[in-house]
Amino acid sequence: MTAKKILVMKFGGTSVETPDKIHQAAQRIKATFKKGYHVVAVVSAPGQMTDELISLAQEIVSNPDKRELDMLLATGEQVGIALLAMAIKARGIDAISLTGPQAGIVVDEFHTHARITHIRTSKLRQELHRGRVVIVAGFQGLNPREDVATLGRGGSDLTAVALSAVLKASHCDIFTDVRGIYTADPRLVPQARRIPRISYDEMLELASSGVQVMQPRSIEMAKKFNVPIRISHALDMQDTGSWIGEVKPMEEAVVTGLALDKNQVKVTLRDVMDRPGTAAELFTAIGQAQVNVDMIVQSAARGTTNDISFTVSREDLAPTLKILSSVQKKMRAGSVEKDPRVAKISIVGVGMKSHAGVAGKMFKVLADHRINIQMISTSEIKVSCIIAASQGKSALQLLHKAFFK
């Protein structure tokens, strides 16, 4: 292959949801190709097609078989890649669309949330060498049983970053319906500011805390393989966007951004025996079901028992309750309670490591406005609190005002 640089361009569902937007994406790809790049474009399912396919499956059966669900969901991206390839060819540029398996993306055996194990790049490199733009279906790969498996919500981001890593792309462009990363969701906080550059660690914490611009797993991979990422608006050719990568300013801001996550449910297991190994037994069982637990709080012992509360995403609630039903009997624990009326509010910033009192300031702002904190979780660069969902928007606005005067 020639020494031309490779650029991976990822187009989200909102960027290819109409014929006009597909043509605009094709025009952007053509302009990049004409600048001398080898172009690999990763495409999501157009618009809300994935959600529509899930709804369709659930009309057939309430709990669809995961293998067959993956077979269904993978078709959404195939619609997107074929249409975009057609639009690029209509502009006089040779292009070829490839599914995830055709592109050599190999994943593990876990349907609906598979992980990429490796990528066979021979076909990709062969097509690039022929001077073609290669359009790859995001969100999917081939598992050891030679079945299609999907990568979970936001999996096209992961596809794009993984391809950038193995192809040693100059960087990975993510095109979406926002103009980059902001200090808070601008739809909820009109005063939010765009962040020109943000570190992998800060972006990972924000993504894990509810900022839906990129999938957290994709940020983990970008950091591991040092893939620079630019997020910008798909329809604005002049948008400079936000860069995610290694950031080494003279002195970091104390707080870089805030996040509000309403996709949380608090689950409590009452009257658990207060003895060594109980928590390990409980969360091992949950982990074996591929459920990710976020925040955990164990109450003080009341005699020989205590309560354990934790949070999971709404989509993980059903399998969590199923596991707890079994664990509850085995442990002879008390009732299982769930509370979906909660939200997680988080502040993130690498500067928090060297500045004392940041958490205290956050707690005081919430207390001054009678916003009760139900759970707390901290790391070196993040403080998160579970609060009532009804107070989430006001909490976000108050904290943004306090930290970004």
HELIX and SHEET records of a PDB file:
HELIX    1   1 GLY A   13  SER A   15  5                                   3    
HELIX    2   2 PRO A   19  LYS A   34  1                                  16    
HELIX    3   3 MET A   49  ILE A   60  1                                  12    
HELIX    4   4 LYS A   66  LYS A   89  1                                  24    
HELIX    5   5 SER A  122  HIS A  129  1                                   8    
HELIX    6   6 GLY A  155  LEU A  167  1                                  13    
HELIX    7   7 TYR A  200  SER A  208  1                                   9    
HELIX    8   8 PRO A  216  PHE A  225  1                                  10    
HELIX    9   9 THR A  278  GLN A  288  1                                  11    
HELIX   10  10 ARG A  314  ASP A  316  5                                   3    
HELIX   11  11 LEU A  317  MET A  331  1                                  15    
HELIX   12  12 VAL A  350  SER A  354  5                                   5    
HELIX   13  13 VAL A  358  ASP A  368  1                                  11    
HELIX   14  14 ALA A  389  GLN A  391  5                                   3    
HELIX   15  15 GLY A  392  PHE A  403  1                                  12    
SHEET    1   A 8 ALA A  95  LEU A  98  0                                        
SHEET    2   A 8 VAL A 133  ALA A 137  1                                        
SHEET    3   A 8 HIS A  38  VAL A  43  1                                        
SHEET    4   A 8 ILE A   6  PHE A  11  1                                        
SHEET    5   A 8 CYS A 172  THR A 176  1                                        
SHEET    6   A 8 ILE A 229  HIS A 233  1                                        
SHEET    7   A 8 SER A 242  GLY A 245 -1                                        
SHEET    8   A 8 ARG A 197  SER A 199  1                                        
SHEET    1   B 2 ILE A 105  VAL A 107  0                                        
SHEET    2   B 2 ILE A 116  ILE A 119 -1                                        
SHEET    1   C 2 GLN A 140  LEU A 142  0                                        
SHEET    2   C 2 VAL A 148  THR A 150 -1                                        
SHEET    1   D 2 ILE A 181  TYR A 182  0                                        
SHEET    2   D 2 ARG A 194  ILE A 195 -1                                        
SHEET    1   E 6 ILE A 296  GLN A 298  0                                        
SHEET    2   E 6 THR A 305  SER A 313 -1                                        
SHEET    3   E 6 GLY A 257  MET A 273 -1                                        
SHEET    4   E 6 VAL A 336  VAL A 348 -1                                        
SHEET    5   E 6 LYS A 382  ALA A 388 -1                                        
SHEET    6   E 6 MET A 375  SER A 379 -1                                        
END                                                                             
